[in-house]
């Protein structure tokens, strides 16, 4: 129980497979008896996907907003999905904590409760607030928001109430304080956690070496090889993520500029072998789009010899252009065969089949 974590190279801490909200009838007055079910969650995933395409993800706060204080953004949610939990549909996500002090607080078990902020009518998950004390929306009946190791310690200590009372009593006598069990546990945990973390790391690395079935040799050398391989894999995954993010961003921009389907934009950008090459392809395609707009004769679905109809559609696509029909017609007739060929190549790159191929087609 508890939650698995991964520390990214950029310093962020990812808490995996966190249940956010399950199926239920909302009884609060301001929710107007709305129902959260699998259908609602599916719609919420659609909203999440659309927001993610433009770079938005649900936020992670250190509390709810109040009249006196605005909640601080400490991270994001990602990888939203639907999973089963005790026979019911639940909305899950990976929680990314970017604020270092909040990472320490989570690892120490300082914010055990979660509270989801959402808009039922809009099928929109706004984000997640981490709470120090009382439980929030959908937080009842699931593990405290703490890492695996701490959850196991809490269960073990909680199994013997007399042990906790005795420890508390001794601590109070020794320090002359009125420490609560929770405060004592937090103090002990601050000393134990770094040692446990190092022990878990070494055990994991030794198990990896053992499973690799390598010839007997220097254990430290084997461990070093494992670490280097893990770093290499992490770098590859990071490079893939950077590449995909860049292609996603550029594809959206090209789609907005050229009306070319995003899938075709991605296909053209994916030809780039490096990030710099992808930049060059994007700049070239955007420059070609600017030229098309300037000429004022490009159409989404090919070229037709009916200049009046084409001019009408051009004015609808580019209402700010002041070009007259006479100017438009003269410009269209003035394009050289080389210019037509260049435009035809751009059409082909966008998956469009032009009709006009010669100067005579403008007559």
C-alpha positions, 0 to 999 in steps of 0.5 A, a space after each residue: 500500500 502507499 504510493 510508488 515514487 520516481 525522482 526525475 532528472 529535473 528535480 520533480 517527484 512523480 507519485 504514481 497511480 494515485 486514485 482521485 475520484 470514484 463513482 458516487 452521487 454528489 449530495 452537497 447543495 452546490 453540486 445540485 445532486 450531480 452524479 459522478 460515474 464512468 460516463 462522466 469520467 470518460 468525458 473528463 478524459 476528453 476534456 483533459 486530452 484537449 487541454 493537454 494539447 495546448 500545454 495545460 494540465 490539472 494543477 496541484 495545490 498545497 491547500 484550497 483557496 480561502 478568503 485570507 490566502 490563495 493556495 500555492 501551485 506546487 505541481 501538476 497532474 498527468 497521465 489521467 486514466 480510468 481504473 477499477 478500484 474495489 469493483 468501481 470506476 475511479 479516475 487515476 493520475 500521476 501526481 507531479 510535485 515540483 516544489 522541493 519543500 512539498 516533496 519533503 512534506 509528502 515523503 514525511 507524511 505531512 499531507 495525508 489527505 487529498 481533495 479534488 477540485 472539479 466542475 461537474 457540469 463542464 466535465 473538467 478536473 481543475 486539480 488536486 489540493 493536498 490537505 494536512 488534516 481532514 479528508 477532502 472529496 473522494 478521499 475516504 476509504 483509500 490509503 493516506 497520500 504517503 509513500 510506500 515505506 512510510 505507509 508500512 511503518 505507520 501500519 506496523 506502529 499502529 498495530 501496537 497501541 501500547 508501544 506508541 503510548 510507551 514511546 510517547 511517555 518516554 519521549 515526553 519525560 526525556 525532553 520535558 515536552 508534550 509531544 503527540 504520537 504523530 510528532 514523535 513519529 515524524 521526529 523518528 522518521 526524519 532520522 530513519 528515512 534517509 537510511 531506509 532510502 539508501 538501503 532500498 536503493 542498494 537492495 534494488 541494485 543488488 537484485 538487478 545484478 543478481 538477475 542479470 546472471 553475470 559472471 562472478 566479479 567485482 560487485 562494485 563494478 557490477 553496480 556501477 554498470 547498472 547505474 550507468 545503464 539506468 542513467 542511459 535509459 533515463 536520458 533516452 526517455 527524456 530525449 524522446 519526451 523532448 522530441 514528442 513535446 516539440 513535435 506536438 507544439 509545432 504541429 498545433 501551430 502549423 495546423 492553426 496556420 495552414 489548416 493542415 490536419 495535425 496528423 500530417 503536420 506531425 508526419 512532416 515534422 517527424 522526419 527531423 533526425 534531431 531537435 535542430 532539424 525539427 526546428 528547421 522543418 518547422 521554420 520552412 513550413 511556416 515560411 511557406 505558409 506565410 508566402 501562401 497567405 501573401 500570395 492569396 491564392 492558396 486553398 485548403 482542398 486544391 486549386 480550381 480555375 474558377 477565380 471568382 469562387 476562389 477569390 470569394 473563399 480567399 476573402 472569407 479565409 483572410 478577411 483582413 486582406 484588402 486585395 481586389 479581385 482585379 489585383 487577385 486575378 493579375 497576381 494569379 496569372 503572373 505566377 511562373 511555371 516554377 512558382 506553380 511547381 513550388 506550390 504544387 510541392 507544398 500541396 503534396 507535403 500537406 496531403 492536398 492534390 491541386 487541380 491547377 497545374 499550368 498558367 492556362 488554367 488561370 484564363 
